[in-house]
Amino acid sequence: MSLLYWLNVLGLAVFAISGALMAARLKMDPFGVIVLAALTSIGGGTIRDIILDVPQVFWIEEVSYLNTIIIAALVTMVFVNYIRKIPEKLMLVADAAGLALFSVLGAQKALLYGAPGSIAVVMGVITGVAGGMMRDVVCRQVPMILRKDIYATASIVSCITYTGLLMLGVSDKTSSLVGIGVGFVLRLAAIQWHLQLPAYQIGKRS
């Protein structure tokens, strides 16, 4: 099977883990865990495929993707039963990995369907952030994309790095891996050192 397939599997798994960890923190039942894991994993890619008007949404075309989500969610459920407290950073790292992976995969798919570079970046960001945003809204959390944390910025950097390297003649495999790595490291740095973008404030009149 192709590198693209395995990257999709990996991205789905880490986003499913992220969603399942959130569900576990909120003490959801097994059905809720699987639903939240699936929503986090396939939400962004579904929106992307609908916008690109692909013949079949990616998880309908490849049934093994849903199996990956269910297995990842169930394994996570078993894992959390053996720890007393779920570290918040564990969920953030899983989410960071999914963000970087799906951002690049979203941009890659958009380019495959003939979209220009700028649109590919937008599709990559949608793929990377929309699933997590849905997860947070369902769980009544402020979506990470709306916080000051470097989140959507990491997705944008991943997509620009990937598309930029392609334009410079770098191979698709190398461009993908570098784009994923750059976004992942940037997001981890933001988590570790609390890097934030400046908040917009309306100036006070004197």
N, C-alpha and C positions, 0 to 999 in steps of 0.2 A: 504494500500500500504506500501511497505517496506521503511526502513530508507534510503536505497541506492537511491530509486526513489526520495524521497523528498530532499535529499542532491544534487542530480543532478539538480532538479528543482531550488533549491536555487542558486547553482553555475551558472546555465544558466542565471538566472534573474540578478544576480549582475554583471556578465560579460556583459550582454546585456545593463545594465544601464551604465556601463563604456564606452562601444562602442557608445551608444546613446549620452552620454555627450560629448564625443570627437567630434561626428558629429555636435552637436549643437554649440560647440565652433567654428567649421569651417563653420557654417552657411549652412549646407547641407539641401536639401529638404527632405520631409518625407520618400521617397524611399531610399535616401542615408542613413538616420538615421537607418532604418530597416536593410539595407544591412550591414552597419558597426557593428550594434549590433549583427547580426547573425554571421558575420565573427569572431568577438571577442569571441563569445560564443562557437561555434562549431568547430573552426579551429583546436585547439589542440587535441580535442577528435577524430576528423575525421582522423588526421594523425596517432594517436595512434591505432585506430581500423584497419586502413589499414595495418600498420606494424604487428599488432597481427593477421591479417588475420581472423577477426571475420566474421561470416556469414552475418551480416548486421551492417552497421554503426549505432551507437546508436540513432541518431536523425531520421533515417529512420525507425528503429524498433519501436520507440515510438513517434508517431506524436504529442503528447501533449507537447513535448519539444519545437517544433517549435512555437506552440501557446504561450508558456511561453515567448519565446524571443520576439515575436511580441507585446504581451501585455505589457511586461516590457519596450520595446522601445517606445510604444505609450504613456504610463503613464509618462515616462521620458520627452517626448516632451511636454506634457501638463504642467508638473511641471516647466520646464525651461521657459515657457511663463510667469510665475508669478514672476520670479526673474530677476533682471537687469543684474547680472553678475554671471557666473557659477564659483564657487570656485574651484580652481585646486585641492585642497585637497579632495573635494567630489569625484572627479573622481579617485584619487589615493586610497582612502579608499575602494571604490567599486571594484577597480581592485585588491587590496590586499585581499579582501574577496574571490573574484573569484579565485585568484591565490592559496590561501591556500586550498580552497574546491576542486578544480579540480586537484591539485597536489596529494592529498590523494586519490581521486576517481580514478585517472589514475593508481596509484600504485595498488589500490585494484582490478581494473579490470584485470590488467596484472597478478596478483597472481591468480585470478579466472581462467585464461586461462593457468595456469601452468608455468608461467615465474618464474625464480629464483628471489631472493630478489634484487640483483643488477640490473637486467633488469627491475624489477618493479619500482625501483627508477628512472631509466632513462625514462620509460614510463610515470611516474607521472610528471616528470619535463617537458616533451614534452607537456603533456595535460595541464599543468598549464601555460606555457609561450608562446606556439606557436600562440595561438589565439591573444593575445595581441601584439605579434611581427608582425603578419600580419596586424593588425589594424594600428600600428604605421607606417609600411612601406607604406600602402595605403595612409595614411595621410601625408606622407613625413616628418615623425618625426623620430628622432633617437630612435630605439627600447629601451625600458627600460632595457632589458636584456644585451644590449651592453654598458650601462652607468656604472659608478662606484657605483651607488646606490646598496644597498643590495636588489636584486630582485630574480634572479635565486637561490641565496644562500638560501633565505627564502623557496623557493620551495623544494630545496634539503633537507633542515632541516625537513620540513614537512614530506617528503617521508621516510627519514631515521628514524624519530621518529615513524611513523606509522608501518613500517616493523619491526623495532627493538622491539617495544612493542609486536607485534604478536609473534616474535621469543621467547620472554620471557614468553609467555603463557597468555598474557592479551587478553581479549575478543576483537573481531573485532570492536564492537560498541565503546568501550572505547578507543581503539587504534586510531580509526578514529577521534573521537572528540578531543583527545589530540593532534594528529598530525596536525589537522586543526587549533586548538587554538595556538599551538606553532608557526607555520608558519605565522599566521595572526598577532600575537603580535610582532614577529620579524620584519615583514614588516612595521607595524605601527610605531615601534620604529625607524626604519630607516627613515621613512618619517618625524617623529616629530623632531628627533635630527640629521638629515642629516648624518646618519651613512653610511660610504662608505668603500669599500675594497680598499686597496692601489693600485694605478695605476701603471702599468708596464712601466718602462722607461729604455731605453738603456743608460748605464753609459757613461758619457763623458770622452774622453781620455784627459789626462793631457798633 
